[in-house]
Amino acid sequence: MAMRKLILASLALFSAVHVPAFAETTAPTEADAVFTDYVFSTGERLPELKIHYTTLGAPKRDASGNISNAIMILHGTGGTGHQFFQPQFAGELFGPGQVLDTSKYFIILPDNVGHGKSSKPSDGLRMAFPKYDYTDMIATQHQLVTKTLGIKKLKLILGTSMGCMHAFMWGSRYPDAVENLAPFACLPVEIAGQNRMWRKLSMDAIRADPNWNDGNYTAPPMSGLRTAATLSLIAGANPLALQAQYPTRGAAEAYTNEAFDRVVTRNDANDIIYQLDSSRTYNPWPTLEAIKAPTLWINSADDFINPANYGITERAIKRMPNAKFILIPASADTKGHGTHTWAKFWKDDLAALLAQ
């Protein structure tokens, strides 16, 4: 069981677990929003762009008739809305009396463009699929919320990893559309340095595999996918936990073998390239002052992807007067980058944000 939990945490970038893990007050509802003749930020078009989403709970309206209890939770790179049904998240948050009690809140879990059951390269277009980026992702989220669901203002956006970055973008681009922000496990700066490097190395490995064939493969390009999974494993893991739980060569090698068996072909190779490259234009740094919503920003000290010693958080928080930053100390119990999905580390802080 410990091995399975660590695999899920370490490889959260490329995983999606679909097992409900809480006492549901209402059954999850799944639907699709379809946007016709959609124009991407690159100018490319799709006749139809589908955004799949899951909802929990029911909308409630205020005296003016506006939906007042909507919360959107945004997944990380390679994930889906269903990843939040994992017990370390749903079991801590969605049940009766818990922080995001589904009898109290209307919770929206979208699959972002290029992910899950939403439109993506592997649906058929492969590398001819429009080169979407985070701008397209948050634009479709906004259309889903405002046009499809008729919500003028969200109570909260909680975002993990890529979703964390989306939350920063929402705060500055749609400042009147969200009441509170909870970005977990990211930095509000351009994806550069080590962060861009491991992404590029992963994409390059897939492209260099002869079986990839410019995206027109007949079987998964396993060499490239194995390298991408290796980089994801290292980027997402907590080295303290790995050393404690797998202290011998044999145990460590058995863990990696099981991890690869579980995830190496979970996502399509072309989808992975698009998912990793979609962060290429992300950079909310110039517009941080535009974020008006109270913001709970949480990172973890053992996050390889977003190291704590860059000095970025200290400079950013001075420009965000309504933000609170928390750095979760590293321990053998934290989950590296994947700490963002283990609600036990931050659920009390989230409760305090919503109680304001």
PATORZA-630996 format. One line per field, with one value per residue (C-alpha): residue in three letters; x negated, y, z negated. Coordinates in pm, 1 decimal. Each point is the difference from the previous one (the first is absolute). Example, Ala and Ser with C-alpha at 12.3 -4.5 7.8 and 13.67 -1.06 7.14 Angstrom:
# PATORZA-630996
aa <- [Ala / Ser]
px <- [-1230.0 / -137.0]
py <- [-450.0 / 344.0]
pz <- [-780.0 / 66.0]
# end
This chain:
# PATORZA-630996
aa <- [Met / Ala / Met / Arg / Lys / Leu / Ile / Leu / Ala / Ser / Leu / Ala / Leu / Phe / Ser / Ala / Val / His / Val / Pro / Ala / Phe / Ala / Glu / Thr / Thr / Ala / Pro / Thr / Glu / Ala / Asp / Ala / Val / Phe / Thr / Asp / Tyr / Val / Phe / Ser / Thr / Gly / Glu / Arg / Leu / Pro / Glu / Leu / Lys / Ile / His / Tyr / Thr / Thr / Leu / Gly / Ala / Pro / Lys / Arg / Asp / Ala / Ser / Gly / Asn / Ile / Ser / Asn / Ala / Ile / Met / Ile / Leu / His / Gly / Thr / Gly / Gly / Thr / Gly / His / Gln / Phe / Phe / Gln / Pro / Gln / Phe / Ala / Gly / Glu / Leu / Phe / Gly / Pro / Gly / Gln / Val / Leu / Asp / Thr / Ser / Lys / Tyr / Phe / Ile / Ile / Leu / Pro / Asp / Asn / Val / Gly / His / Gly / Lys / Ser / Ser / Lys / Pro / Ser / Asp / Gly / Leu / Arg / Met / Ala / Phe / Pro / Lys / Tyr / Asp / Tyr / Thr / Asp / Met / Ile / Ala / Thr / Gln / His / Gln / Leu / Val / Thr / Lys / Thr / Leu / Gly / Ile / Lys / Lys / Leu / Lys / Leu / Ile / Leu / Gly / Thr / Ser / Met / Gly / Cys / Met / His / Ala / Phe / Met / Trp / Gly / Ser / Arg / Tyr / Pro / Asp / Ala / Val / Glu / Asn / Leu / Ala / Pro / Phe / Ala / Cys / Leu / Pro / Val / Glu / Ile / Ala / Gly / Gln / Asn / Arg / Met / Trp / Arg / Lys / Leu / Ser / Met / Asp / Ala / Ile / Arg / Ala / Asp / Pro / Asn / Trp / Asn / Asp / Gly / Asn / Tyr / Thr / Ala / Pro / Pro / Met / Ser / Gly / Leu / Arg / Thr / Ala / Ala / Thr / Leu / Ser / Leu / Ile / Ala / Gly / Ala / Asn / Pro / Leu / Ala / Leu / Gln / Ala / Gln / Tyr / Pro / Thr / Arg / Gly / Ala / Ala / Glu / Ala / Tyr / Thr / Asn / Glu / Ala / Phe / Asp / Arg / Val / Val / Thr / Arg / Asn / Asp / Ala / Asn / Asp / Ile / Ile / Tyr / Gln / Leu / Asp / Ser / Ser / Arg / Thr / Tyr / Asn / Pro / Trp / Pro / Thr / Leu / Glu / Ala / Ile / Lys / Ala / Pro / Thr / Leu / Trp / Ile / Asn / Ser / Ala / Asp / Asp / Phe / Ile / Asn / Pro / Ala / Asn / Tyr / Gly / Ile / Thr / Glu / Arg / Ala / Ile / Lys / Arg / Met / Pro / Asn / Ala / Lys / Phe / Ile / Leu / Ile / Pro / Ala / Ser / Ala / Asp / Thr / Lys / Gly / His / Gly / Thr / His / Thr / Trp / Ala / Lys / Phe / Trp / Lys / Asp / Asp / Leu / Ala / Ala / Leu / Leu / Ala / Gln]
px <- [0.0 / -284.1 / -153.6 / 326.3 / 52.3 / -349.6 / 33.9 / 318.9 / -159.0 / -328.5 / 163.3 / 296.2 / -105.3 / 100.9 / 267.8 / 375.8 / 175.3 / 373.0 / 110.2 / 237.0 / -134.9 / 252.6 / 354.3 / 183.0 / 306.6 / 80.8 / -135.5 / -257.0 / 148.1 / -205.3 / 68.0 / -164.1 / -7.8 / -45.8 / -125.9 / 50.6 / -251.5 / -244.9 / -296.9 / -318.0 / -254.7 / -217.1 / 280.3 / 61.6 / 360.7 / 204.3 / 358.4 / 82.5 / -200.1 / 130.2 / -65.6 / 100.1 / 84.9 / 130.7 / 210.0 / 74.9 / 276.4 / 260.5 / -2.4 / 160.5 / 118.7 / -12.0 / 278.4 / -89.1 / 28.0 / -373.6 / -176.4 / -195.6 / -160.7 / -205.5 / -356.5 / -227.7 / -293.7 / -267.8 / -230.1 / -367.8 / -184.6 / 116.0 / 279.4 / 379.3 / 277.9 / 46.3 / -343.0 / 160.1 / 197.4 / -316.5 / 47.5 / -275.3 / 201.8 / 368.7 / -3.3 / -129.2 / 214.4 / 327.8 / 180.8 / 267.7 / -135.9 / -331.5 / -149.0 / 151.1 / 311.2 / 187.7 / 333.9 / -111.1 / -201.1 / 45.9 / -338.4 / -118.2 / -280.1 / -91.9 / -227.7 / -210.8 / -62.6 / -226.8 / 84.3 / 234.4 / 326.3 / -40.8 / -119.2 / -362.3 / -254.0 / 57.1 / 364.2 / -124.4 / -178.2 / -324.7 / -266.9 / 239.8 / 205.4 / -12.7 / -299.2 / 198.5 / -153.0 / 109.4 / 180.7 / 231.6 / 44.8 / 117.8 / 211.0 / 192.2 / 28.8 / 148.9 / 247.6 / 95.9 / 66.9 / 173.4 / 174.8 / 66.6 / 67.7 / 118.8 / -225.7 / -98.0 / -241.1 / -171.1 / -31.3 / -344.4 / -249.8 / -231.8 / -274.6 / -279.6 / -324.0 / 115.2 / 331.1 / -195.9 / -138.8 / 348.0 / 123.7 / -259.2 / 109.9 / 367.1 / -79.3 / -148.1 / 206.9 / 340.5 / -36.0 / 375.4 / 89.7 / -142.9 / 31.2 / -296.1 / -308.6 / -193.1 / -300.9 / -202.4 / -344.7 / -115.9 / -178.1 / 147.8 / -288.3 / -84.3 / -77.3 / -375.8 / -319.8 / 18.8 / 379.0 / -2.0 / -304.7 / 154.8 / 313.3 / -205.2 / -210.2 / 319.0 / 140.6 / -332.3 / -25.2 / 338.6 / -77.5 / -339.6 / 153.3 / 6.8 / 337.0 / 151.7 / -12.0 / 95.1 / 297.5 / 133.0 / -94.5 / 176.1 / -128.1 / -100.2 / -357.1 / -107.7 / -358.0 / 113.8 / 287.7 / -233.1 / -233.5 / 293.3 / 128.8 / -349.1 / -21.1 / 350.5 / -89.5 / -303.0 / 175.1 / 302.9 / -157.2 / -99.3 / -358.2 / 35.3 / 298.8 / -166.3 / -305.8 / 208.1 / 238.6 / -247.5 / -332.4 / -157.8 / -95.1 / 244.6 / 292.6 / -73.9 / -22.2 / 318.9 / 178.8 / -111.4 / 104.0 / 347.7 / 29.2 / -84.8 / 242.3 / 277.8 / -55.2 / -236.0 / 281.2 / 279.6 / -4.0 / -43.4 / -343.7 / 132.1 / 229.8 / -300.8 / -195.7 / 291.6 / 63.6 / -360.4 / -37.4 / 323.9 / -182.3 / -228.2 / 179.7 / 81.4 / -123.7 / 232.2 / -291.4 / 69.5 / 364.7 / -10.7 / 131.4 / 323.5 / 90.6 / 265.1 / 135.5 / -124.1 / -260.3 / -132.4 / -323.3 / -165.6 / -318.9 / -201.9 / -369.4 / -69.1 / 141.1 / -264.5 / 207.5 / 49.4 / -302.5 / 43.1 / -337.1 / 46.7 / 114.1 / 297.8 / 269.3 / -145.6 / 7.6 / 340.4 / 182.0 / -100.0 / 196.1 / 311.1 / 143.1 / 294.0 / -216.3 / -132.2 / -292.8 / -70.6 / -299.8 / 63.5 / -324.3 / -151.0 / 29.9 / 11.8 / 380.1 / 25.6 / 40.2 / -235.3 / 179.7 / 301.8 / 54.7 / 253.4 / 251.7 / -35.8 / 258.7 / -110.5 / -289.9 / 210.8 / 372.5 / 9.8 / -152.9 / 255.6 / 278.2 / -137.5 / -1.7 / 363.2 / 102.0 / -118.8]
py <- [0.0 / 242.1 / -72.0 / 67.3 / 332.5 / 119.0 / -98.2 / 200.0 / 302.3 / -12.0 / -43.7 / 232.7 / 192.8 / -291.9 / -176.7 / -0.6 / -216.7 / -60.7 / -155.1 / 204.5 / 11.2 / 187.5 / -29.7 / 173.5 / 205.5 / 17.7 / -216.0 / 160.6 / 131.9 / -1.4 / 213.2 / 165.8 / 364.4 / 36.0 / 327.4 / 30.7 / 156.9 / 49.9 / 227.9 / -73.2 / 259.0 / -105.2 / 78.0 / -369.3 / -120.2 / -305.2 / -42.5 / -133.1 / 13.1 / -226.5 / 64.5 / -289.0 / 74.7 / -165.0 / 170.7 / -85.4 / 149.2 / 244.5 / 373.3 / 234.3 / 349.6 / 324.3 / 257.4 / 136.8 / -341.7 / -42.8 / -328.5 / 68.2 / -328.8 / -105.9 / -122.8 / -104.2 / -235.0 / -13.0 / -296.6 / -20.2 / -90.0 / -335.5 / -36.3 / 26.1 / 124.2 / -356.4 / -2.2 / 191.2 / -310.4 / -143.6 / -66.1 / 241.9 / 280.0 / -93.2 / -193.6 / 305.6 / 267.9 / -104.6 / -187.0 / 126.8 / 276.4 / 15.5 / 312.9 / -49.0 / -188.2 / -86.0 / 63.1 / 362.5 / 70.0 / -52.8 / -138.1 / 8.0 / -231.3 / 66.5 / -202.3 / 270.5 / 29.7 / -287.5 / -210.5 / -276.7 / -11.5 / 350.9 / 62.3 / -105.4 / -104.4 / -372.7 / 36.8 / -18.8 / 317.5 / -99.1 / 267.6 / 197.0 / 85.7 / 375.8 / 98.5 / 100.1 / 173.3 / 107.6 / 301.6 / -237.1 / -212.5 / 282.5 / 151.3 / -326.4 / -32.5 / 350.4 / -85.9 / -320.2 / 189.1 / 307.7 / -120.7 / -368.5 / 9.1 / 362.1 / 90.0 / 366.4 / -42.3 / -308.2 / -35.4 / -157.0 / -124.7 / -263.4 / -100.8 / -253.7 / 17.2 / 107.6 / 90.8 / 215.0 / 195.0 / 28.1 / 144.8 / 278.6 / 71.7 / 9.9 / 243.0 / 256.6 / -61.3 / -48.7 / 186.2 / 48.7 / -360.9 / -171.2 / 72.6 / -201.4 / -165.6 / -301.3 / -64.5 / -299.3 / -106.4 / 254.4 / 330.5 / 306.4 / 36.2 / -112.8 / -372.2 / 20.7 / -137.2 / -352.3 / -11.5 / 56.1 / -222.6 / -319.5 / 64.5 / 51.9 / -310.2 / -204.6 / 133.8 / -45.0 / -361.3 / -86.1 / 179.8 / -172.9 / -347.0 / -142.5 / -156.7 / 342.9 / 66.9 / 370.9 / -98.9 / -259.4 / -307.3 / -333.5 / -114.0 / 214.1 / 138.6 / -183.7 / 127.0 / 361.3 / -67.8 / -177.6 / 300.7 / 237.1 / -218.1 / -6.3 / 378.4 / 25.3 / -244.5 / 203.2 / 335.1 / -101.9 / -202.6 / 76.3 / -133.5 / -28.3 / -230.8 / -202.0 / -58.7 / -91.8 / -236.1 / -156.4 / -7.3 / -283.2 / -32.0 / -285.1 / 187.9 / 313.6 / -192.0 / -194.6 / 330.4 / 149.8 / -312.6 / 7.8 / 373.4 / -36.8 / -288.7 / 217.3 / 326.2 / -25.2 / -35.3 / 161.7 / 311.4 / 16.1 / 119.1 / 285.8 / 109.2 / 12.6 / 222.1 / 243.0 / -8.1 / 79.6 / 266.2 / 180.5 / 185.4 / 173.9 / 338.3 / 1.1 / 310.1 / 181.7 / 188.4 / 337.6 / 4.6 / -123.0 / 333.7 / -60.0 / -292.7 / 129.7 / -322.6 / -124.7 / -260.6 / -301.5 / -98.8 / -318.0 / -170.6 / -278.1 / 13.5 / -335.7 / 106.1 / -61.0 / 177.6 / 316.8 / 31.7 / 212.6 / 174.4 / 207.8 / 312.6 / 23.4 / -49.3 / 272.7 / 254.1 / -107.0 / 11.7 / 366.4 / 82.2 / -192.4 / 173.1 / -242.4 / -312.5 / -232.4 / -227.3 / -323.6 / -225.9 / -352.4 / -131.2 / -310.2 / -323.8 / -371.4 / 39.6 / 275.2 / -104.3 / 221.3 / 191.7 / -223.5 / 147.1 / 225.0 / -284.3 / -120.3 / 214.0 / -89.2 / 242.6 / 306.5 / -58.9 / 209.1 / 294.4 / -41.1 / 3.4 / 325.1 / 156.2 / -92.0 / 123.1 / 355.1]
pz <- [0.0 / -78.9 / 339.7 / 181.0 / -180.0 / 79.4 / 364.8 / 29.3 / -168.3 / 190.7 / 338.1 / -48.3 / 309.4 / 222.7 / -202.1 / -28.6 / -257.2 / 40.2 / -329.5 / -219.7 / -354.2 / -209.8 / -126.4 / 283.0 / -88.4 / 371.4 / 278.5 / 230.3 / 323.7 / 321.5 / 305.4 / 298.1 / 99.6 / 375.8 / 144.7 / 376.3 / 238.5 / -283.9 / 75.3 / -195.8 / -108.3 / 296.2 / 245.1 / 68.0 / -4.3 / -85.2 / 124.5 / -345.5 / -321.5 / -275.6 / -368.5 / -223.0 / -361.5 / -313.7 / -266.3 / -360.1 / -209.8 / 126.6 / 75.1 / -252.2 / 79.6 / -194.7 / -29.7 / 343.6 / 162.1 / 57.0 / -74.4 / -318.1 / -104.2 / 305.7 / -40.9 / 285.5 / -60.3 / 269.6 / 59.8 / 87.8 / 319.3 / 133.2 / -253.6 / 11.8 / -222.1 / -123.0 / -162.3 / -288.2 / -95.2 / -153.6 / -373.3 / -108.1 / 159.4 / 16.9 / -325.2 / -184.4 / 165.6 / 162.9 / -278.3 / -240.3 / -221.9 / 186.2 / 154.4 / 346.8 / -110.6 / 320.2 / -172.6 / -42.5 / 315.0 / 372.3 / 109.6 / 360.6 / 113.0 / 365.5 / 222.0 / 161.0 / 373.5 / 105.7 / -305.8 / -106.1 / 192.8 / 143.7 / 356.0 / 41.5 / 266.0 / -50.6 / 104.5 / 358.8 / 108.9 / -172.6 / 58.9 / 222.9 / -308.3 / -73.2 / -213.3 / -307.3 / -301.2 / -347.9 / 147.3 / 185.4 / -310.0 / -224.2 / 279.4 / 36.5 / -377.7 / -6.6 / 276.8 / -179.4 / -322.4 / 139.4 / 317.1 / -56.6 / -374.6 / -29.2 / -292.4 / -33.3 / -289.7 / -139.9 / -375.2 / 40.5 / 252.8 / -143.6 / 239.5 / -32.7 / 201.8 / 348.5 / -164.2 / -244.5 / 294.5 / 146.6 / -329.3 / 18.4 / 358.0 / -99.3 / -280.9 / 236.0 / 316.4 / -159.5 / -332.2 / -44.9 / 79.3 / -308.3 / -371.4 / -135.9 / 148.2 / -130.3 / 227.6 / -122.1 / 130.5 / 254.4 / 49.6 / 174.4 / 245.0 / 351.3 / 30.6 / 43.8 / -150.4 / -136.8 / 30.3 / 375.2 / 43.8 / -138.0 / 206.0 / 315.2 / -70.7 / -30.6 / 326.6 / 179.5 / -118.6 / 151.4 / 326.0 / 26.3 / -25.1 / 357.8 / -74.4 / -61.0 / 377.1 / -23.2 / -211.2 / 244.4 / -201.2 / 19.6 / -340.3 / -300.5 / 25.8 / -315.0 / -18.9 / -0.2 / -237.2 / -242.0 / -10.2 / -51.2 / -284.4 / -154.7 / -1.6 / -142.8 / -276.0 / -105.7 / 35.5 / -204.2 / -279.7 / -359.1 / -37.2 / -379.1 / 38.2 / 275.2 / -215.7 / -304.9 / 178.4 / 247.0 / -189.4 / 200.1 / 366.0 / 49.3 / -154.0 / 202.3 / 326.9 / -73.3 / -64.7 / 331.0 / 190.5 / -151.4 / 61.0 / 368.5 / 42.8 / -139.7 / 183.2 / 296.9 / 256.0 / -198.5 / 220.5 / 375.9 / 117.4 / 212.5 / -281.9 / -234.3 / 239.9 / 22.0 / -374.4 / -87.0 / 267.5 / -86.9 / -280.5 / 249.8 / -14.4 / -371.9 / -184.2 / -243.4 / -158.9 / 167.3 / -113.9 / -360.3 / -130.8 / 192.7 / -229.1 / -238.8 / -147.6 / -338.5 / 90.9 / -190.4 / 175.5 / -124.8 / 116.4 / -159.4 / -85.1 / 167.6 / 338.7 / 266.9 / 263.5 / -206.0 / -231.0 / -309.3 / 16.1 / 314.8 / -186.4 / 234.7 / -262.1 / -223.6 / 283.9 / 127.4 / -331.7 / -49.0 / 314.1 / -110.1 / -309.1 / -27.9 / 22.2 / -268.9 / 84.8 / -188.8 / 56.1 / -129.2 / -156.9 / 156.6 / -194.4 / 64.9 / 11.3 / 261.8 / 361.2 / 199.8 / 271.2 / -60.3 / -348.4 / 173.5 / 16.8 / -360.8 / -173.8 / -352.9 / 39.3 / 84.9 / -56.3 / -318.8 / 184.7 / 276.9 / -258.6 / -139.6 / 348.1 / 61.4 / -344.6 / 69.9]
# end
